[in-house]
Amino acid sequence: MTRNLPVNTGRIAEDIDALAGITEPGHPWTRRAFSPLFLEGRTYIEARMRAAGLETRIDAAGNLIGKRRGAIDGRGTMMLGSHSDTVPDGGRFDGIAGVVAALEVARALSDKGLELDHDLEIVDFLAEEVSIFGVSCIGSRGMTGQLPEAWLSRVTEGRDLAEAIAEVGGRPGVLSQQNRPDIAGFLELHIEQGPVLENEKKDIGIVTAIAGITRIEIVVEGRADHAGTTPMDSRSDALVAAAQLVLDIRNAAAARAKTPGHFAATVGEFRIEPNAANVVPSKVVLLIDGRAEVRNDMEAFCEWLDEHVIKLAIAYGVSIKSPMRVSDNRPTPSDAGLLKTLEKACGTVGASHRRMASGAGHDMAWIAKVAPAAMIFVPCREGRSHSADEWADNDDIALGAAVLCEAVLDMDKSLKQENA
């Protein structure tokens, strides 16, 4: 379908291709935060921001920001952005599509000679992906005063996080005082990282919430015995019980996923002791990654899990400690007003859309804790992401950028009316 979009599809493709070329040889596409390649990518982005007439700076949290000043001082800031760092062997579009689409909105506004009342900032957030320091969303947390101070002392490769933030131009010493009360609204574009939009042939996913992430550790203890001499009916095999538990978790999560609201649970870490071929396993430690759009769904799952491990321990003659929540982040809903703005923008550009939750974390979740925020998804091929096979069609990204552009224009008008 041919559409007359307010954005330049060629510029979007040019920028994404250029950033894809900045990668570790033999590891497409790898440009991890705090690496020389990451800084090289940022140099490219900053140059493109300046070419678009934006004022550039690095804030205290190490975020690269391009600013387009509004016509009225002090009216507030509308913000667009995502991240340019990748996972190892990661994605050509994950995060990058959002940064480039945001930049294209600023360029499209200038092309049309459109002036906004509000300031517009395009942001490349620092280290959205899990970094070499083992933590993620460093830039969005840091921008809004939500970065734990203890994180700054995390050390890897001979330097701590504070040093690394300073190396990219940030000021870690003032992070605890950071806040952005000027943010009037934030929007982020991202590839879906799942197959729903492609399967349903929808152009845009309007994200209702970022699912909460709960990680639960379970320890199963049996008894080590000789694998060749201990009768099968005389064993206390921790692995057999743990294997059954993994299947039960999968089945319970699949049943809950059929109810309204996104839900998923995965056993992603699994450690066995003594891990020897001729010894009956004596201990298994497993870690569950649970994702829920609706908090009550996670609470119900945890209650089921607490009761189920007691029954399982009796059935298999093992000991199972009470499941321990290692971390527990609640869901982050999108701003209701911005969701309506995005739906209106989809109608303006002729984009089909559906509402959906995000099962993955994003910078938007941290900005949403201090300001109105929302995001949109564009389709990606077969839902693949965090993989060299990740792919999103440029036309789909451009359509998403057009939705952002229309949403920004609508936000500028609606916020003006609120402040009148």
Protein Blocks (a to p, Z undefined) as FASTA:
>chain_A
ZZddfbdfklmmmmmmmmmmmccehiacdddehiaklmmmmmmmmmmmmmnopacdddfk
opacdddddfbehkbpcdddddfbdcehiafkgojlmmmmmmmmmmmmmmnopacfbdcd
ddddehkbacfkopahklmmmmnopacfklmmpceehiafklmmmmnopafklmmmgccf
kbnbdcddddekiaklmmnopabdcdfbdcdddddddddddddddfklmcfklcccfklm
mmmmmmmmmmmmmmmmmpgcidddddfbdcddehiakbccfbdcdddddddfblklmmmm
mmmmmmmmmmmmmmnopacdddddfbacddddddfklmmmmmmmmmmnopacdddddfbd
cfklmmmmmoccdddddddehhiahifkbccdfklmmmmmmmmmmmmmmmmmmmmmmmZZ
